[in-house]
Amino acid sequence: MRILVVCGAGASSTFVAQRLRRAASDAGLDWLASAGTESTIDQAVADLVLVGPHLAAHLEAIRGATDAPVAMLPDDIFADRDGARTLALAQQMLSSDPPPASDSPSPAKGTP
């Protein structure tokens, strides 16, 4: 599972991604969580995109830049020191909107 955590400059998302990786590993999940910025979304390969709360005004543009499900992180996500809440949010998003099978081609961005 590939999770992209997006913030304005990439600094705060790095902390969230590190904590999410650790929580996923502790839960026995082989997940890759990485940090990015809004400008890197269209280049990233992700099964889920988690967006920092300070980018709420950009949420629709971010959704338009990826085929992956997108979730807004809560305002207090940076207080999630062990990553457990972030992991729970990611699991909830993935169970309600499963990513496409990895062997099926994904449509080009902007196509129906």
QUIMOLIN-V698171 format. One line per field, one symbol per residue. psi: psi as a letter, one per 20 degrees, with the letter a starting at -180 (. if undefined). burial: + if it has 16 or more other ideal C-beta (glycine too) atoms within 10 Angstrom, else -. A space follows every 10 residues. Layout:
# QUIMOLIN-V698171
psi: ???
burial: ???
This chain:
# QUIMOLIN-V698171
psi: poppppagii ghhggggghg ggggghjjpm qpprqarhii giiqoqippp pqhikhijgh hghiiqiqqp ppqqhkhiim hijghggggg ggghhhmqqq qhipqqqqpi q.
burial: -++++++--+ -++++++-++ +-++------ +-++++++-- +--+-+++++ ++--+--+-- -+--++++++ +-+---+--+ --+-+++-++ +-++----+- ---------- --
